Amino acid sequence: MPVLKYYYDVLSQPARAVYIFLKLTKIPFEPHLVGLGKLEHLTDEFKQNLNRFQKIPFIHHGDFKLAESVAIVGYLSREYRNLVPDYLYPSDSKAQARVDEYLNWQHMNTRLCCASYFMYKWLLPLRTKSPPDQDKVEEAKSRMLSCLDEIEELWLGQGHKYITGNTVSVADIFAASELEQPRLAGFDPTEGRPVLKAWLDSVKKDCNPYYDEAHIVLNKIVNKQKAKL
Amino acid sequence: MPVLKYYYDVLSQPARAVYIFLKLTKIPFEPHLVGLGKLEHLTDEFKQNLNRFQKIPFIHHGDFKLAESVAIVGYLSREYRNLVPDYLYPSDSKAQARVDEYLNWQHMNTRLCCASYFMYKWLLPLRTKSPPDQDKVEEAKSRMLSCLDEIEELWLGQGHKYITGNTVSVADIFAASELEQPRLAGFDPTEGRPVLKAWLDSVKKDCNPYYDEAHIVLNKIVNKQKAKL
């Protein structure tokens, strides 16, 4: 098997999800940090030699370059089937389809909604050194709240403990990783949502110590911001 | 094999993509039309008995209910492997990963950008009987144009004839189906883009007569609107 190079930054939600997946499965990889804050991914050299999409995460597996976190998890689950526990990414066709259903749903829901709020409330003001556009923040917040309702009703409200069944899967890891991001912008998605909180606690427990490891930097920033208030 | 019930409306981009996939592969299915225009998907009865997400497309395969077009294509490719040609959805791990890379990329790019423009320019004004919000239309158009540039450069500009290789795959079918949608709002994405046009012509040719069949209603509306001008 060729060397697996993993390019990531723990400030990226999908990069944290793939990182937790790699650590849980013990798939051997060579870590390559890409500093999003330093905009390292936006250079021409990066585009030409590393990843033409100029985003993270991505992998180089020998000569094979692959982007898109969900595609990466599917690929690695095939390539390292003996290392990937069936509950994390099932080989059974129907169970796999259920996980894929969430992984495709989340792009325009959990991911888009939490990331938009984070972007308008925290990232853009930081980058442009201007106050946030309140209309955009409110619009994004309202969509994020609807999305949290949907996660509770349409996924966690289906009679099972996790997003797609009674064991943790990559669907939960991707969901949890997205839900952590708005905490950087001062919003705790589990506040007033006991179902969501109980689920997130279970995901953390199942994925630790790697869950906490992936979120060390994020938690440091959150705590530093809280101390300033 | 249980009966496969396919719920769709050809006015939905992903529903057209799955329809073309089903017809090309000759996977036997029972068609169930859901009138998006009549908001048939928004009733409580629909949510309870058919699809809790209240969106199309989705399938019922015996007792198994599945939403999300990309998850559906993956599932059907496993269940009906002998009917699905390898070029459409590859069984080879790397080739499959390449198709999955596009299918995951498109959610926040081709799909989001083309659908947003269509929504702000055509659908919302039709539903609310109010003129379009020009700022939102312009913002959506600008993002759609950047996305078309990226499709030409990052996918079609990689030295192969189709999105992910030298044969048509479901990646092309999903991409083409999304690109047809803004035509309803008077925008031809291939105008001034010979590379995109040549690719789209090839996809149509490879997928006909089913491509045209899936787009009969859309083309009728486009032609009717043109005749009015």
Contacts between the chains, C-beta under 8 A, distances in Angstrom:
chain1	res1	chain2	res2	distance
A	52	B	154	5.5
A	52	B	158	8.0
A	53	B	105	7.5
A	53	B	154	6.4
A	64	B	94	5.7
A	64	B	97	7.8
A	66	B	97	5.5
A	66	B	98	7.7
A	66	B	101	6.1
A	67	B	101	5.9
A	67	B	105	7.4
A	68	B	100	7.1
A	68	B	101	4.7
A	68	B	104	4.1
A	68	B	105	5.5
A	69	B	104	7.6
A	70	B	100	7.1
A	70	B	104	4.6
A	71	B	97	5.5
A	71	B	100	3.9
A	71	B	101	4.4
A	71	B	103	7.6
A	71	B	104	5.1
A	72	B	97	7.9
A	74	B	96	7.6
A	74	B	97	6.7
A	74	B	100	5.5
A	75	B	93	6.4
A	75	B	94	7.6
A	75	B	96	7.7
A	75	B	97	3.9
A	75	B	100	7.3
A	78	B	93	4.5
A	78	B	96	7.6
A	79	B	93	6.2
A	93	B	75	6.4
A	93	B	78	4.5
A	93	B	79	6.1
A	94	B	64	5.6
A	94	B	75	7.6
A	96	B	74	7.7
A	96	B	75	7.7
A	96	B	78	7.7
A	97	B	64	7.8
A	97	B	66	5.5
A	97	B	71	5.5
A	97	B	72	7.9
A	97	B	74	6.7
A	97	B	75	3.9
A	98	B	66	7.7
A	100	B	68	7.2
A	100	B	70	7.2
A	100	B	71	3.9
A	100	B	74	5.5
A	100	B	75	7.3
A	101	B	66	6.1
A	101	B	67	5.9
A	101	B	68	4.7
A	101	B	71	4.4
A	103	B	71	7.6
A	104	B	68	4.1
A	104	B	69	7.6
A	104	B	70	4.6
A	104	B	71	5.1
A	104	B	104	7.7
A	104	B	107	7.1
A	105	B	53	7.5
A	105	B	67	7.4
A	105	B	68	5.6
A	107	B	104	7.1
A	107	B	107	3.5
A	107	B	108	5.8
A	108	B	107	5.8
A	108	B	108	7.4
A	108	B	111	7.6
A	108	B	112	6.8
A	111	B	108	7.6
A	112	B	108	6.8
A	112	B	112	7.6
A	154	B	52	5.5
A	154	B	53	6.4
